[in-house]
Amino acid sequence: RSGLREQVGISLESLAPAVLARARELFSKFKDDGECGGGGGGARTHPAREAGGEGAMPSRHRWGAGLVEDAETHEAWQEAVESAGSISELATAPFKLDAPPETLQLLETLLVRGSGVPVKYRLTCWPIWLGVAERQARAEITGRPYSYWAGGCEAPLPEHVEMCIDADVPRTRDDLPNVQREALRRVLVAYARFCPAIGYSQGLNHIAGVFLKLGFEDEATFWMLVAVMEELLPLCHAQDLSGLFRDTAVADVLLETFVPSRIAALAAADYQLLWIATDYFLTIGTKDVPFSVVLRLWDFCFLHGPRALFAGFLAHMEQFFPVLEEDDDGRDCETVMLAFAAASRAGDPEVFAKRLQGFLHHRQGGISEDFVAGLRATFSGMGESRVAAMQTCFGSSPSSSPSLAHAVARGSGESGEVAVPSCSISNSSASPSANYAVACATGESGASAIPSSR
């Protein structure tokens, strides 16, 4: 997405078979461990909270003090904006085939420099990177703009959906004033109407809350939330949580490939990867980290798409998850969890941004868009013929709308009720299961790519 020429990096073909086998076994546990959730659109509680205990998501996020922006960073951005002609020209440069390479490199440098993107420029860049204007234009043509979903739509919300939204709005961020809390409720209600296949689930409130806290109005927040759900987190909030389980398996492969020491640390502490992945993927990394770190992560995610989401996960694990020293006799899961949370809360945003950028572009050639799409397809459970059939029926990519993505999941037989598993990473080094061996032998491993809007 950045327009930078990518180095030859990791690909599906270059992965050791055991790495994919281990992640596939992990994914199978997610799907086979039991049942939870509902079969239709509705509201669901956060899986980590349902699990209970110390690992549960707290009712409120406490991100501490506000953003700190330094004059030197502002000056650097101002010079870049003047050189490009406007902030819009600078923000759209990565999407232009004739954009000067030096402009693209400058934007990448600015993303990690000092305090990062100044808030006044984020208010322009994020909607551009997420295609808000295009979505608004299409909605106007169809006669269903934000105002329709926020109040003009006559279809009432199911009572349990509205109750869940009303319960979560007051416990979303401590620092939202009442006027923004009222806006948050309007946005969540509008999204539940827009996408009844998902309705409402915990995590959406935290994503929308960040947009509102940063200063976006209701309508921009709504369309950015739609874009995030379609492009970054497809099926992660679906009724069967298939996208969450898929992305956890992808994260497992990437950790083993790029940061194997953290896989070993998880196993040593008997710490489940799903605990971390649930909070990260359902809220785009807003759990237990400073607000400034969240914004740095989102800068990259909105500009570069899903590959930055996974690069951010690797940066998060490498920077914050504790690794035992050689002379350490080991730590129990609770101790590791507390140390992980403490390190996350004290995270340095500039260090995090540089680490993320390293995974994205440089380390082992970087994480490419095709690599992430291939891994997601491997664990999606959908064959190429089924995706093609859905495209023929709907004239669209399955990832182009939440309801269509949900329909694809149902059509592939993935929509049953799925439980949040209690499988441990400590068992993840076991040999591939018999089911996986049969799948490999019969060619059912499903390595077809799902079309993506990025």
Disulfide bonds with the S-S distance in Angstrom:
none
